[in-house]
Amino acid sequence: MKQTERIKKMERYLDRASTAVMELSAALDKYEDAQKAISALSRYYGSDEWRQDFADDEAGLLPKDLKRGVLSEDGIWNLLSDSRELNTRLQETAKKALEALP
C-alpha cells in the first residue's frame, strides 16, 4: 500500500472512531442519567403499590386517557431485562476494548 493510501485509510479510521466515541459518550451520559429512573421502576414493579395500581386499572378505576405502560405485564420487565443485557454487553465491550489497547 502506498503511503498516501495508507494515510487516507487511517484518516477514515480516525474519523469513524472519533464519531463513534463521541456518540457513545453522549449515549452513556443519557444512560447514566436514566439509572435513577431504572432503579425506581425496579422497586415499583411488583411492589404493593404496583399491584394496587394494576388492580385499579383492571377494575376500570383509572382515567381512560392515563398513559399506563408501567402497568402492563411486560413494559417494566422488558426494560429491566434489556438494561441487564446492556450492562453485560457494556462490560464485555469495555473488557475487549481495554485488552486491545497498547
HUUR-V997860 format. One record per residue. RES is the residue in one small letter. SS is DSSP state (h for helix, s for strand, l for the rest). OMEGA is omega as a letter, one per 30 degrees, with the letter a starting at -180 (NA if undefined). Layout:
res=RES ss=SS omega=OMEGA
res=RES ss=SS omega=OMEGA
This chain:
res=m ss=l omega=l
res=k ss=l omega=a
res=q ss=h omega=a
res=t ss=h omega=l
res=e ss=h omega=l
res=r ss=h omega=a
res=i ss=h omega=l
res=k ss=h omega=l
res=k ss=h omega=a
res=m ss=h omega=l
res=e ss=h omega=l
res=r ss=h omega=l
res=y ss=h omega=a
res=l ss=h omega=l
res=d ss=h omega=a
res=r ss=h omega=a
res=a ss=h omega=l
res=s ss=h omega=l
res=t ss=h omega=a
res=a ss=h omega=a
res=v ss=h omega=l
res=m ss=h omega=a
res=e ss=h omega=l
res=l ss=h omega=l
res=s ss=h omega=l
res=a ss=h omega=l
res=a ss=h omega=l
res=l ss=h omega=l
res=d ss=h omega=l
res=k ss=h omega=a
res=y ss=h omega=l
res=e ss=h omega=l
res=d ss=h omega=a
res=a ss=h omega=a
res=q ss=h omega=l
res=k ss=h omega=l
res=a ss=h omega=l
res=i ss=h omega=l
res=s ss=h omega=l
res=a ss=h omega=l
res=l ss=h omega=l
res=s ss=h omega=l
res=r ss=h omega=a
res=y ss=h omega=a
res=y ss=l omega=l
res=g ss=l omega=l
res=s ss=l omega=l
res=d ss=h omega=l
res=e ss=h omega=l
res=w ss=h omega=a
res=r ss=h omega=l
res=q ss=h omega=l
res=d ss=h omega=l
res=f ss=h omega=a
res=a ss=h omega=l
res=d ss=h omega=l
res=d ss=h omega=l
res=e ss=h omega=a
res=a ss=l omega=l
res=g ss=l omega=a
res=l ss=l omega=a
res=l ss=l omega=l
res=p ss=l omega=a
res=k ss=l omega=a
res=d ss=l omega=a
res=l ss=l omega=l
res=k ss=l omega=a
res=r ss=l omega=l
res=g ss=h omega=l
res=v ss=h omega=a
res=l ss=h omega=l
res=s ss=l omega=l
res=e ss=l omega=a
res=d ss=l omega=a
res=g ss=h omega=a
res=i ss=h omega=a
res=w ss=h omega=a
res=n ss=h omega=l
res=l ss=h omega=a
res=l ss=h omega=l
res=s ss=h omega=l
res=d ss=h omega=l
res=s ss=h omega=l
res=r ss=h omega=l
res=e ss=h omega=l
res=l ss=h omega=l
res=n ss=h omega=l
res=t ss=h omega=l
res=r ss=h omega=l
res=l ss=h omega=l
res=q ss=h omega=a
res=e ss=h omega=l
res=t ss=h omega=l
res=a ss=h omega=l
res=k ss=h omega=l
res=k ss=h omega=a
res=a ss=h omega=l
res=l ss=h omega=l
res=e ss=h omega=a
res=a ss=h omega=a
res=l ss=l omega=l
res=p ss=l omega=NA
